[in-house]
Amino acid sequence: MKKIVNITSSPRGAASSSIRLANVIIDKLKTAHPDAVVETIDLVKRHFPHLEESHLASFYTPAEKHSEQDRAAIRHSEEMIRAIREADILVIGAPMYNFNIHSVLKAWIDHIVRSGVTFRVSEGRPEGLIEGKKVYVAISSGGVYSEGPMKAYDFIEPYLRFILGFIGLTDVTFFRAEGFSVPGIKETAMEKVIAAVTVD
Ligand SMILES: Cc1cc2nc3c(=O)[nH]c(=O)nc-3n(C[C@H](O)[C@H](O)[C@H](O)COP(=O)(O)O)c2cc1C
């Protein structure tokens, strides 16, 4: 039985194109793996926290010395890393905000990229410690970044490819719902990407 973990980061709920595209990917995954189960983690609705002093203190204090405050602070990180470890497939929804990901998705990354837990450095080289997961990313944007003059200004795909790979998530496929602000493109943007979605 495959476990799919669906990470959403759009505040727009039912109106969100990244959530809609992620759901298309999930539907296709469920067709390929009919017994798959899906857990959705909505980072916006759960007010996923940005890193504060208490989180950092908990990361850098050995578990056996954790105070009650440390245990409360590290809960977000532990829960998200456990979700990743339990997943066979991750689906990440990424709306473009100011040419990059929404800050809540960055906050999630800051809680899951942990030295000695999801990566380690040996002999000066970083090594990702998460293995064997497939990742699909559903990007949504007003402009077009897959080709043309704005391609160089997409910081989502290069950043996510790097940081996910850094913790060992190297099998990553990106799909883009794009051009929702561009007349002549926006009208067919969603149906175009839906037609392009293929999954393993
Ligand atoms: C605060 C904000 C910043 C945005 N910045 C960009 C941007 O830099 N480039 C772009 O192409 N679209 C930008 N957009 C448009 C969104 O990427 C687009 O509406 C996308 O569909 C949002 O994803 P969602 O539908 O999943 O919420 C921005 C939208 C908002 C609200």
The ligand as a Gaussian input file, in Angstrom:
#p B3LYP/6-31G(d) Opt

LIG

0 1
 C        1.355000      37.911000      -2.957000
 C        1.398000      37.326000      -4.336000
 C        2.597000      37.315000      -5.027000
 C        2.639000      36.763000      -6.301000
 N        3.835000      36.777000      -6.970000
 C        3.886000      36.269000      -8.221000
 C        5.118000      36.265000      -8.947000
 O        6.164000      36.682000      -8.467000
 N        5.120000      35.749000     -10.187000
 C        3.993000      35.235000     -10.764000
 O        4.061000      34.764000     -11.891000
 N        2.819000      35.199000     -10.099000
 C        2.742000      35.712000      -8.843000
 N        1.562000      35.702000      -8.169000
 C        0.385000      35.024000      -8.772000
 C        0.276000      33.614000      -8.217000
 O        1.454000      32.879000      -8.393000
 C       -0.879000      32.876000      -8.888000
 O       -2.077000      33.546000      -8.569000
 C       -0.942000      31.424000      -8.476000
 O       -2.007000      30.819000      -9.145000
 C       -1.109000      31.283000      -6.974000
 O       -1.225000      29.913000      -6.625000
 P       -2.563000      29.332000      -5.982000
 O       -3.634000      29.508000      -7.031000
 O       -2.264000      27.915000      -5.694000
 O       -2.854000      30.126000      -4.743000
 C        1.471000      36.240000      -6.896000
 C        0.272000      36.234000      -6.182000
 C        0.231000      36.778000      -4.927000
 C       -1.068000      36.787000      -4.170000

